Amino acid sequence: MTPPFTTAAPLAGVPHGFFGRHGGVSSGDLASLNCGLGSNDDPALIAENRRRAADAILPGAALTGLYQVHGNRCVIVDAASDLAARPEADALATRTPGLLLGILTADCIPVLFADAAAGVVGAAHAGWKGAIAGVTDATLDAMESLGATRAHIVAAIGPCIGRASYEVDEAFVQRFVAHDPANERFFAASQPGHAMFDIAAYVAARLAAAGVATVAIGGQDTYAEEADYFSYRRACHRQENGYGRQISVIGLKQPS
C-alpha cells in the first residue's frame, strides 16, 4: 500500500512529501503510519512504515534522519555519511542524489527546502524553540555552503499545529516579543493571560526575512485533524500513553 501524502507547488519536480497517519502498519493510538523511532511502537512496524514512506517518494533511496533536540543545528549528509547514526540536530541538507532527508513531527513544523537549479535540498524540524533559535536560518546557510543560492531557494511548511489549537501563556508571548517586538503580530487574544500562537506564520516570516522569496504553507492543523495527523499536544491533553510521529521527506533523483 502506498501511504497518502501531500505536496507543495513550489517544490514541484523535486521528490518530496508530507505524510500523515494513514497507510501504515501500526495500531492503536499509533495507527497507522507511525514513523517515530522514539515512540512506544514495535521497531519492525516503524521500519516498515518508514520504508513505505520512502518508497512512495523516491523508490530505492536511502532515508536518513536525526535525533531531534529542538535546537538549530543543521547537518550536511552525503554518500559517505553514516545514515544510521541519527546525529543530534534538527535539520538536514544534501546535494547527493539518492538520499531522502526525513523530519519527524507531531505538532512542530516540518519545513522542506529546495534549490532545484543548484541540485540542493534541505529539511528542518521547527518547534518553537528551534524556530526562535534559527533552525531555518541554519538550514539556508548549510544549503548555500553546498552551492545553493538564497534567492533561488523555495520552502514549504507542512502539517503543524494551527493557531486555533495552540494556546500559550503570557511568559511564552513575552519570550518572542523580547526577541523581536514585531513578533507580537503572531499572537491573537485568548483567555486572560493567554494567547493563540500562529507558529506557521512565524516560521514563514523568518524565512521571508532570511531572503526566501517563495514560501508555501499547507494549512493543516495536526491537533484538530485527529483522523489524519498525530499530535503531541492532543495526546497530552487526553493523557494517552504515547503518540505517533508523521514524517516529511525530500530528496534528489539519481541522474538518468
Summary of the structure (lengths in Angstrom):
residues: 256
radius of gyration: 17.3
end to end distance: 26.4
largest distance: 59.3
contacts: 931
relative contact order: 0.21
helix: 30%
strand: 25%
